Amino acid sequence: MNQILQTGQIRSIKSIDGQQLLVAIAEYYVTANLCEVVLLGINPDDATERDFCIYPSKNLLPFGVTIFCDYTGPIATSEIEKSLVVGQLCSECIGRICDQSLNQIAPFSYSLYLDHNCFKRGSYNSLVNDEFMIYKQSKYSEFWEKTIPYDNYEEMIESRERKYSGIRNPITIRQIMDRYSTEEARNIYMNFTEMTLSKRLIRA
């Protein structure tokens, strides 16, 4: 049975050659059948100053991860919804990192949500051709092959919304959750969807 998709979840996707890539869900666009994800690494000591990391903790994660802030991309829901949830990260911080990456801010200016200290900034000083950078670029290439190409991000979202539901609704689950409780958010979203569909049928 598939587990419900939620922001902050750590899941896996398969690369073209069948390798597993760990990602964190930053945004979940229900009507577009799409998730915006951030690529993760499994060794927090590999995090450079451009990245964030989290070390193993009995209360949070049984394993450590590196959050590759520069490596974000849209993935079809079908690519990720059947995978198991292997961990949970702060959804607000992952969402903020993704927003900053999409807006292409200066890499060393990445920051966490408000006054959160969920993740630690990396300190690994990598060289252009060292073993880790070669590994990181290969993972990014595999990740990039699985993402949905686009020229304009908002137009891509709207196009997928029209394709999968006919609803032009750019609101995301994380934006709703930031403002309402889980139950309230679900009711608001369902009511909005039903109302939009009704209007669409009337116009038709």
C-alpha positions in Angstrom: 0.0 0.0 0.0 1.4 3.4 -1.0 2.2 5.8 1.8 0.7 9.3 1.5 3.1 11.8 -0.1 4.0 14.7 2.2 6.7 17.4 2.1 9.9 16.6 4.0 9.7 12.9 3.4 12.9 11.1 2.3 12.1 8.7 -0.5 14.0 7.1 -3.4 13.7 7.2 -7.2 15.4 5.0 -9.7 18.0 6.4 -12.1 18.0 5.4 -15.8 20.5 2.6 -15.0 18.5 1.3 -12.0 20.4 2.9 -9.2 18.5 4.2 -6.2 18.7 8.0 -5.6 17.6 9.5 -2.3 15.5 12.6 -2.5 13.5 14.8 -0.1 10.0 16.1 -1.2 10.0 19.9 -1.1 6.7 20.6 -2.8 3.8 18.4 -3.7 1.6 19.7 -6.5 -1.5 17.5 -6.3 -3.3 18.6 -9.4 -0.1 18.6 -11.5 0.8 15.1 -10.5 4.3 16.3 -9.6 6.7 16.6 -6.8 9.6 19.1 -6.5 12.5 17.2 -4.9 16.0 17.9 -3.6 18.8 15.4 -4.1 20.3 13.9 -1.0 23.7 12.2 -0.3 24.3 9.6 2.4 27.4 11.0 4.0 27.0 14.3 5.9 30.8 14.7 6.0 30.6 15.3 2.2 28.5 18.5 2.5 30.3 21.5 1.1 29.6 25.1 2.2 27.0 25.1 -0.6 25.1 22.2 1.1 23.5 21.4 4.4 23.7 18.1 6.3 22.2 16.3 9.3 24.0 13.6 11.4 22.4 10.4 12.7 20.1 10.9 15.7 18.0 8.4 17.7 15.2 10.9 17.8 15.3 12.2 14.2 17.2 10.1 11.6 19.0 6.7 12.1 21.3 7.8 9.3 23.0 10.9 8.1 22.3 12.8 4.9 23.7 15.6 2.8 21.2 18.0 1.2 22.6 19.1 -2.2 20.9 22.5 -2.3 21.8 23.2 -5.9 20.3 19.9 -7.1 16.5 20.3 -7.2 14.0 19.3 -9.9 10.4 18.2 -10.7 9.6 14.5 -10.6 6.4 12.9 -11.7 4.4 11.6 -8.8 4.3 8.1 -10.3 8.1 8.0 -10.0 8.1 8.4 -6.3 4.8 7.4 -4.8 5.5 3.7 -4.7 8.8 4.1 -2.8 8.9 3.7 1.0 9.4 6.6 3.3 12.8 6.1 4.9 13.0 9.3 6.9 11.5 12.7 7.5 13.2 16.1 7.3 11.9 19.5 8.3 9.4 20.4 5.6 9.7 24.1 6.1 13.5 24.1 5.7 13.5 21.7 2.7 10.8 23.9 1.1 12.9 27.1 1.7 16.0 25.5 0.3 14.1 24.4 -2.8 12.6 27.9 -3.3 16.0 29.5 -3.1 17.5 27.0 -5.5 14.7 27.6 -8.0 15.2 31.4 -7.7 18.9 30.9 -8.3 20.2 32.9 -5.3 23.9 32.9 -4.6 24.8 29.4 -3.4 26.5 30.6 -0.2 23.4 32.6 0.7 21.2 29.5 1.3 19.4 29.8 4.6 17.0 27.8 6.7 13.4 28.6 7.5 13.1 31.5 10.0 15.2 30.8 13.1 15.4 27.0 12.5 18.6 25.1 13.1 17.4 21.8 11.7 20.5 21.3 9.5 24.1 22.2 9.7 26.0 23.9 6.9 28.7 21.7 5.4 32.4 22.5 5.6 34.0 20.0 3.1 36.5 21.8 0.9 36.2 20.0 -2.4 38.6 20.3 -5.4 37.3 20.4 -9.0 38.5 16.9 -9.9 38.6 15.2 -6.6 36.9 11.8 -6.1 33.9 13.3 -4.3 33.2 16.0 -6.9 33.3 13.3 -9.6 30.8 11.2 -7.6 28.6 14.2 -6.9 28.4 15.1 -10.6 27.6 11.5 -11.6 24.7 11.5 -9.1 23.5 14.8 -10.4 23.6 13.5 -14.0 21.5 10.5 -13.0 19.1 12.7 -11.1 18.8 15.2 -14.0 17.8 12.4 -16.4 14.8 11.7 -14.2 13.5 15.2 -13.8 10.9 16.8 -16.1 12.4 19.3 -18.5 11.0 22.8 -18.7 11.8 26.3 -20.0 9.4 28.2 -17.8 8.6 26.6 -14.4 5.2 28.1 -13.8 4.0 27.3 -17.4 5.2 23.7 -16.9 3.1 23.4 -13.7 0.0 24.9 -15.3 0.4 22.7 -18.3 0.5 19.6 -16.2 -2.5 20.8 -14.1 -4.5 21.1 -17.3 -3.4 17.7 -18.5 -4.2 15.8 -15.3 -7.2 17.6 -13.8 -8.2 20.6 -15.9 -7.8 22.7 -12.8 -5.5 25.8 -13.0 -4.5 25.9 -9.3 -0.9 26.8 -8.4 -1.3 26.3 -4.7 0.8 23.7 -3.1 0.3 21.4 -0.1 3.2 23.0 1.8 1.7 26.4 1.4 -1.6 25.2 2.8 0.1 23.3 5.7 2.0 26.4 6.6 -1.2 28.2 7.4 -3.6 25.5 8.6 -3.6 22.2 10.6 -3.6 19.0 8.6 -7.3 18.3 9.0 -8.2 21.9 8.1 -5.9 21.9 5.1 -7.4 18.7 3.8 -10.9 20.1 4.1 -10.0 23.5 2.5 -8.2 21.8 -0.4 -11.0 19.3 -1.0 -13.7 22.0 -0.9 -11.7 24.2 -3.3 -11.2 21.3 -5.7 -14.9 20.4 -5.7 -15.9 24.0 -6.2 -13.5 24.5 -9.1 -14.7 21.3 -10.8 -18.3 22.4 -10.4 -17.6 25.7 -12.0 -15.7 24.0 -14.8 -18.6 21.7 -15.5 -21.1 24.6 -15.5 -19.0 26.5 -18.0 -18.7 23.4 -20.2 
